[in-house]
Amino acid sequence: CLSPTQLKKLFKAQMGTSVFGYITQARMEKAKTLLVHTDYPIALIAEKVGYLSASSFSRRFSEHFGLSPKAFLR
């Protein structure tokens, strides 16, 4: 029984981050785990964590960790 705006406000107050930020953090942590523990190609990892294109995933990963997925693997 909350409006989207109320949910966003309550979520940020409780979690200290926005809903979008929380989801992005979860996706990036899962992607990092998949990169380290599997030999999946980057495009498949992007798909598994909810990105439609490998390029948008790579861009977000680079913004989040400061390294591209390829550089992270080295």
N, CA, C and O atoms as a printed pandas DataFrame, in Angstrom:
     atom_number atom_name residue_name chain_id  residue_number  x_coord  y_coord  z_coord
0              1         N          CYS        A               1    0.818   -1.194    0.000
1              2        CA          CYS        A               1    0.000    0.000    0.000
2              3         C          CYS        A               1    0.862    1.259    0.000
3              4         O          CYS        A               1    0.562    2.230    0.693
4              5         N          LEU        A               2    1.940    1.228   -0.788
5              6        CA          LEU        A               2    2.817    2.397   -0.921
6              7         C          LEU        A               2    2.854    2.846   -2.365
7              8         O          LEU        A               2    2.777    2.038   -3.290
8              9         N          SER        A               3    2.973    4.133   -2.537
9             10        CA          SER        A               3    3.183    4.639   -3.890
10            11         C          SER        A               3    4.649    4.397   -4.246
11            12         O          SER        A               3    5.471    4.190   -3.353
12            13         N          PRO        A               4    4.987    4.421   -5.531
13            14        CA          PRO        A               4    6.394    4.256   -5.914
14            15         C          PRO        A               4    7.314    5.281   -5.239
15            16         O          PRO        A               4    8.433    4.951   -4.848
16            17         N          THR        A               5    6.844    6.506   -5.106
17            18        CA          THR        A               5    7.649    7.543   -4.464
18            19         C          THR        A               5    7.883    7.231   -2.988
19            20         O          THR        A               5    8.994    7.395   -2.483
20            21         N          GLN        A               6    6.838    6.784   -2.300
21            22        CA          GLN        A               6    6.984    6.424   -0.888
22            23         C          GLN        A               6    7.946    5.258   -0.721
23            24         O          GLN        A               6    8.783    5.259    0.182
24            25         N          LEU        A               7    7.826    4.274   -1.586
25            26        CA          LEU        A               7    8.725    3.126   -1.527
26            27         C          LEU        A               7   10.172    3.566   -1.704
27            28         O          LEU        A               7   11.049    3.140   -0.953
28            29         N          LYS        A               8   10.422    4.411   -2.688
29            30        CA          LYS        A               8   11.784    4.896   -2.932
30            31         C          LYS        A               8   12.340    5.615   -1.722
31            32         O          LYS        A               8   13.492    5.393   -1.348
32            33         N          LYS        A               9   11.534    6.481   -1.094
33            34        CA          LYS        A               9   11.972    7.228    0.080
34            35         C          LYS        A               9   12.265    6.295    1.251
35            36         O          LYS        A               9   13.303    6.419    1.900
36            37         N          LEU        A              10   11.361    5.371    1.520
37            38        CA          LEU        A              10   11.553    4.437    2.629
38            39         C          LEU        A              10   12.745    3.516    2.394
39            40         O          LEU        A              10   13.508    3.229    3.316
40            41         N          PHE        A              11   12.897    3.061    1.174
41            42        CA          PHE        A              11   14.009    2.176    0.836
42            43         C          PHE        A              11   15.334    2.895    1.067
43            44         O          PHE        A              11   16.248    2.344    1.681
44            45         N          LYS        A              12   15.432    4.116    0.577
45            46        CA          LYS        A              12   16.673    4.884    0.737
46            47         C          LYS        A              12   16.956    5.168    2.210
47            48         O          LYS        A              12   18.107    5.107    2.640
48            49         N          ALA        A              13   15.935    5.471    2.971
49            50        CA          ALA        A              13   16.116    5.738    4.405
50            51         C          ALA        A              13   16.612    4.498    5.142
51            52         O          ALA        A              13   17.458    4.600    6.030
52            53         N          GLN        A              14   16.090    3.332    4.779
53            54        CA          GLN        A              14   16.465    2.093    5.459
54            55         C          GLN        A              14   17.777    1.503    4.962
55            56         O          GLN        A              14   18.572    0.999    5.755
56            57         N          MET        A              15   18.006    1.564    3.659
57            58        CA          MET        A              15   19.158    0.887    3.054
58            59         C          MET        A              15   20.340    1.822    2.791
59            60         O          MET        A              15   21.464    1.359    2.595
60            61         N          GLY        A              16   20.097    3.120    2.785
61            62        CA          GLY        A              16   21.174    4.068    2.541
62            63         C          GLY        A              16   21.548    4.221    1.076
63            64         O          GLY        A              16   22.537    4.878    0.753
64            65         N          THR        A              17   20.781    3.630    0.206
65            66        CA          THR        A              17   21.011    3.731   -1.237
66            67         C          THR        A              17   19.671    3.634   -1.943
67            68         O          THR        A              17   18.678    3.199   -1.360
68            69         N          SER        A              18   19.652    4.040   -3.191
69            70        CA          SER        A              18   18.409    3.956   -3.959
70            71         C          SER        A              18   18.135    2.507   -4.365
71            72         O          SER        A              18   19.014    1.648   -4.284
72            73         N          VAL        A              19   16.916    2.256   -4.796
73            74        CA          VAL        A              19   16.554    0.926   -5.284
74            75         C          VAL        A              19   17.458    0.566   -6.461
75            76         O          VAL        A              19   17.994   -0.541   -6.524
76            77         N          PHE        A              20   17.624    1.504   -7.389
77            78        CA          PHE        A              20   18.471    1.275   -8.557
78            79         C          PHE        A              20   19.916    0.988   -8.130
79            80         O          PHE        A              20   20.550    0.079   -8.664
80            81         N          GLY        A              21   20.425    1.747   -7.188
81            82        CA          GLY        A              21   21.787    1.536   -6.696
82            83         C          GLY        A              21   21.954    0.175   -6.049
83            84         O          GLY        A              21   22.978   -0.484   -6.227
84            85         N          TYR        A              22   20.956   -0.242   -5.306
85            86        CA          TYR        A              22   20.983   -1.550   -4.641
86            87         C          TYR        A              22   20.998   -2.683   -5.673
87            88         O          TYR        A              22   21.760   -3.641   -5.548
88            89         N          ILE        A              23   20.161   -2.558   -6.671
89            90        CA          ILE        A              23   20.098   -3.590   -7.716
90            91         C          ILE        A              23   21.401   -3.627   -8.501
91            92         O          ILE        A              23   21.911   -4.704   -8.808
92            93         N          THR        A              24   21.937   -2.467   -8.823
93            94        CA          THR        A              24   23.202   -2.406   -9.552
94            95         C          THR        A              24   24.320   -3.043   -8.738
95            96         O          THR        A              24   25.126   -3.800   -9.280
96            97         N          GLN        A              25   24.377   -2.745   -7.448
97            98        CA          GLN        A              25   25.387   -3.335   -6.570
98            99         C          GLN        A              25   25.276   -4.860   -6.569
99           100         O          GLN        A              25   26.287   -5.553   -6.676
100          101         N          ALA        A              26   24.073   -5.379   -6.451
101          102        CA          ALA        A              26   23.863   -6.830   -6.450
102          103         C          ALA        A              26   24.290   -7.444   -7.785
103          104         O          ALA        A              26   24.926   -8.498   -7.808
104          105         N          ARG        A              27   23.946   -6.796   -8.884
105          106        CA          ARG        A              27   24.330   -7.295  -10.206
106          107         C          ARG        A              27   25.845   -7.323  -10.370
107          108         O          ARG        A              27   26.403   -8.293  -10.884
108          109         N          MET        A              28   26.501   -6.265   -9.934
109          110        CA          MET        A              28   27.958   -6.173  -10.085
110          111         C          MET        A              28   28.681   -7.194   -9.219
111          112         O          MET        A              28   29.685   -7.763   -9.648
112          113         N          GLU        A              29   28.195   -7.433   -8.020
113          114        CA          GLU        A              29   28.816   -8.447   -7.155
114          115         C          GLU        A              29   28.649   -9.843   -7.749
115          116         O          GLU        A              29   29.574  -10.654   -7.710
116          117         N          LYS        A              30   27.461  -10.120   -8.301
117          118        CA          LYS        A              30   27.233  -11.409   -8.957
118          119         C          LYS        A              30   28.125  -11.545  -10.181
119          120         O          LYS        A              30   28.696  -12.610  -10.414
120          121         N          ALA        A              31   28.249  -10.491  -10.960
121          122        CA          ALA        A              31   29.104  -10.514  -12.153
122          123         C          ALA        A              31   30.552  -10.762  -11.763
123          124         O          ALA        A              31   31.243  -11.546  -12.415
124          125         N          LYS        A              32   31.021  -10.105  -10.709
125          126        CA          LYS        A              32   32.391  -10.296  -10.241
126          127         C          LYS        A              32   32.618  -11.758   -9.846
127          128         O          LYS        A              32   33.643  -12.349  -10.187
128          129         N          THR        A              33   31.665  -12.327   -9.135
129          130        CA          THR        A              33   31.761  -13.737   -8.741
130          131         C          THR        A              33   31.818  -14.648   -9.965
131          132         O          THR        A              33   32.630  -15.571  -10.015
132          133         N          LEU        A              34   30.971  -14.396  -10.937
133          134        CA          LEU        A              34   30.960  -15.211  -12.153
134          135         C          LEU        A              34   32.261  -15.060  -12.933
135          136         O          LEU        A              34   32.767  -16.039  -13.482
136          137         N          LEU        A              35   32.805  -13.854  -12.988
137          138        CA          LEU        A              35   34.075  -13.648  -13.686
138          139         C          LEU        A              35   35.211  -14.430  -13.027
139          140         O          LEU        A              35   36.050  -15.016  -13.710
140          141         N          VAL        A              36   35.227  -14.432  -11.716
141          142        CA          VAL        A              36   36.315  -15.079  -10.975
142          143         C          VAL        A              36   36.177  -16.600  -10.970
143          144         O          VAL        A              36   37.174  -17.310  -11.098
144          145         N          HIS        A              37   34.960  -17.104  -10.824
145          146        CA          HIS        A              37   34.764  -18.531  -10.575
146          147         C          HIS        A              37   34.264  -19.353  -11.757
147          148         O          HIS        A              37   34.067  -20.561  -11.626
148          149         N          THR        A              38   34.058  -18.719  -12.904
149          150        CA          THR        A              38   33.628  -19.472  -14.085
150          151         C          THR        A              38   34.476  -19.055  -15.275
151          152         O          THR        A              38   35.243  -18.094  -15.207
152          153         N          ASP        A              39   34.327  -19.784  -16.348
153          154        CA          ASP        A              39   34.994  -19.390  -17.585
154          155         C          ASP        A              39   33.963  -18.927  -18.625
155          156         O          ASP        A              39   34.196  -19.013  -19.831
156          157         N          TYR        A              40   32.825  -18.436  -18.133
157          158        CA          TYR        A              40   31.783  -17.932  -19.021
158          159         C          TYR        A              40   32.292  -16.716  -19.792
159          160         O          TYR        A              40   33.062  -15.921  -19.252
160          161         N          PRO        A              41   31.876  -16.565  -21.034
161          162        CA          PRO        A              41   32.223  -15.343  -21.776
162          163         C          PRO        A              41   31.494  -14.138  -21.164
163          164         O          PRO        A              41   30.454  -14.285  -20.522
164          165         N          ILE        A              42   32.050  -12.979  -21.371
165          166        CA          ILE        A              42   31.497  -11.761  -20.786
166          167         C          ILE        A              42   30.062  -11.531  -21.235
167          168         O          ILE        A              42   29.236  -11.077  -20.444
168          169         N          ALA        A              43   29.756  -11.832  -22.474
169          170        CA          ALA        A              43   28.385  -11.645  -22.968
170          171         C          ALA        A              43   27.392  -12.510  -22.188
171          172         O          ALA        A              43   26.283  -12.060  -21.902
172          173         N          LEU        A              44   27.767  -13.728  -21.843
173          174        CA          LEU        A              44   26.880  -14.602  -21.077
174          175         C          LEU        A              44   26.731  -14.091  -19.647
175          176         O          LEU        A              44   25.635  -14.126  -19.087
176          177         N          ILE        A              45   27.812  -13.622  -19.059
177          178        CA          ILE        A              45   27.737  -13.062  -17.709
178          179         C          ILE        A              45   26.823  -11.843  -17.707
179          180         O          ILE        A              45   26.006  -11.674  -16.801
180          181         N          ALA        A              46   26.961  -11.004  -18.713
181          182        CA          ALA        A              46   26.093   -9.832  -18.830
182          183         C          ALA        A              46   24.630  -10.253  -18.843
183          184         O          ALA        A              46   23.799   -9.666  -18.151
184          185         N          GLU        A              47   24.327  -11.265  -19.627
185          186        CA          GLU        A              47   22.957  -11.767  -19.708
186          187         C          GLU        A              47   22.489  -12.340  -18.369
187          188         O          GLU        A              47   21.359  -12.094  -17.947
188          189         N          LYS        A              48   23.353  -13.096  -17.707
189          190        CA          LYS        A              48   22.991  -13.732  -16.442
190          191         C          LYS        A              48   22.709  -12.723  -15.327
191          192         O          LYS        A              48   21.939  -13.012  -14.412
192          193         N          VAL        A              49   23.325  -11.550  -15.399
193          194        CA          VAL        A              49   23.082  -10.549  -14.363
194          195         C          VAL        A              49   22.080   -9.474  -14.812
195          196         O          VAL        A              49   21.904   -8.464  -14.132
196          197         N          GLY        A              50   21.435   -9.696  -15.946
197          198        CA          GLY        A              50   20.306   -8.861  -16.325
198          199         C          GLY        A              50   20.556   -7.753  -17.316
199          200         O          GLY        A              50   19.745   -6.833  -17.426
200          201         N          TYR        A              51   21.661   -7.813  -18.042
201          202        CA          TYR        A              51   21.932   -6.798  -19.067
202          203         C          TYR        A              51   21.623   -7.374  -20.442
203          204         O          TYR        A              51   21.914   -8.538  -20.719
204          205         N          LEU        A              52   21.032   -6.551  -21.295
205          206        CA          LEU        A              52   20.669   -6.998  -22.633
206          207         C          LEU        A              52   21.863   -6.977  -23.581
207          208         O          LEU        A              52   21.901   -7.736  -24.550
208          209         N          SER        A              53   22.832   -6.116  -23.307
209          210        CA          SER        A              53   23.995   -6.062  -24.186
210          211         C          SER        A              53   25.276   -6.101  -23.360
211          212         O          SER        A              53   25.345   -5.567  -22.253
212          213         N          ALA        A              54   26.286   -6.750  -23.933
213          214        CA          ALA        A              54   27.577   -6.852  -23.263
214          215         C          ALA        A              54   28.227   -5.477  -23.138
215          216         O          ALA        A              54   28.947   -5.224  -22.173
216          217         N          SER        A              55   27.985   -4.593  -24.094
217          218        CA          SER        A              55   28.617   -3.272  -24.028
218          219         C          SER        A              55   28.057   -2.434  -22.880
219          220         O          SER        A              55   28.817   -1.751  -22.194
220          221         N          SER        A              56   26.752   -2.474  -22.661
221          222        CA          SER        A              56   26.202   -1.715  -21.532
222          223         C          SER        A              56   26.649   -2.328  -20.209
223          224         O          SER        A              56   26.904   -1.603  -19.248
224          225         N          PHE        A              57   26.746   -3.642  -20.149
225          226        CA          PHE        A              57   27.276   -4.301  -18.957
226          227         C          PHE        A              57   28.719   -3.881  -18.702
227          228         O          PHE        A              57   29.072   -3.527  -17.576
228          229         N          SER        A              58   29.554   -3.916  -19.737
229          230        CA          SER        A              58   30.965   -3.553  -19.587
230          231         C          SER        A              58   31.118   -2.114  -19.126
231          232         O          SER        A              58   31.967   -1.813  -18.287
232          233         N          ARG        A              59   30.301   -1.226  -19.671
233          234        CA          ARG        A              59   30.349    0.179  -19.272
234          235         C          ARG        A              59   29.987    0.330  -17.790
235          236         O          ARG        A              59   30.677    1.034  -17.052
236          237         N          ARG        A              60   28.925   -0.319  -17.360
237          238        CA          ARG        A              60   28.497   -0.231  -15.949
238          239         C          ARG        A              60   29.531   -0.886  -15.031
239          240         O          ARG        A              60   29.822   -0.360  -13.956
240          241         N          PHE        A              61   30.084   -2.019  -15.441
241          242        CA          PHE        A              61   31.106   -2.703  -14.648
242          243         C          PHE        A              61   32.319   -1.799  -14.471
243          244         O          PHE        A              61   32.862   -1.696  -13.372
244          245         N          SER        A              62   32.744   -1.149  -15.543
245          246        CA          SER        A              62   33.891   -0.236  -15.495
246          247         C          SER        A              62   33.624    0.948  -14.573
247          248         O          SER        A              62   34.510    1.360  -13.823
248          249         N          GLU        A              63   32.415    1.498  -14.620
249          250        CA          GLU        A              63   32.047    2.601  -13.734
250          251         C          GLU        A              63   32.064    2.150  -12.278
251          252         O          GLU        A              63   32.482    2.899  -11.394
252          253         N          HIS        A              64   31.614    0.936  -12.036
253          254        CA          HIS        A              64   31.477    0.429  -10.670
254          255         C          HIS        A              64   32.825    0.047  -10.053
255          256         O          HIS        A              64   33.106    0.402   -8.909
256          257         N          PHE        A              65   33.657   -0.675  -10.807
257          258        CA          PHE        A              65   34.901   -1.204  -10.261
258          259         C          PHE        A              65   36.159   -0.464  -10.727
259          260         O          PHE        A              65   37.242   -0.682  -10.185
260          261         N          GLY        A              66   36.020    0.400  -11.722
261          262        CA          GLY        A              66   37.171    1.121  -12.228
262          263         C          GLY        A              66   38.026    0.316  -13.192
263          264         O          GLY        A              66   39.102    0.760  -13.593
264          265         N          LEU        A              67   37.555   -0.859  -13.563
265          266        CA          LEU        A              67   38.233   -1.740  -14.528
266          267         C          LEU        A              67   37.190   -2.351  -15.432
267          268         O          LEU        A              67   36.054   -2.578  -15.016
268          269         N          SER        A              68   37.569   -2.619  -16.670
269          270        CA          SER        A              68   36.659   -3.347  -17.549
270          271         C          SER        A              68   36.629   -4.813  -17.098
271          272         O          SER        A              68   37.531   -5.261  -16.391
272          273         N          PRO        A              69   35.605   -5.553  -17.501
273          274        CA          PRO        A              69   35.584   -6.973  -17.147
274          275         C          PRO        A              69   36.816   -7.728  -17.605
275          276         O          PRO        A              69   37.321   -8.592  -16.887
276          277         N          LYS        A              70   37.310   -7.405  -18.809
277          278        CA          LYS        A              70   38.533   -8.068  -19.308
278          279         C          LYS        A              70   39.737   -7.743  -18.437
279          280         O          LYS        A              70   40.510   -8.632  -18.079
280          281         N          ALA        A              71   39.894   -6.471  -18.096
281          282        CA          ALA        A              71   41.016   -6.053  -17.244
282          283         C          ALA        A              71   40.888   -6.660  -15.852
283          284         O          ALA        A              71   41.896   -6.988  -15.226
284          285         N          PHE        A              72   39.686   -6.809  -15.372
285          286        CA          PHE        A              72   39.450   -7.408  -14.047
286          287         C          PHE        A              72   39.948   -8.857  -14.009
287          288         O          PHE        A              72   40.449   -9.322  -12.985
288          289         N          LEU        A              73   39.806   -9.553  -15.122
289          290        CA          LEU        A              73   40.226  -10.969  -15.179
290          291         C          LEU        A              73   41.739  -11.145  -15.166
291          292         O          LEU        A              73   42.225  -12.212  -14.790
292          293         N          ARG        A              74   42.475  -10.155  -15.557
293          294        CA          ARG        A              74   43.949  -10.280  -15.627
294          295         C          ARG        A              74   44.572  -10.319  -14.278
295          296         O          ARG        A              74   45.793  -10.421  -14.164
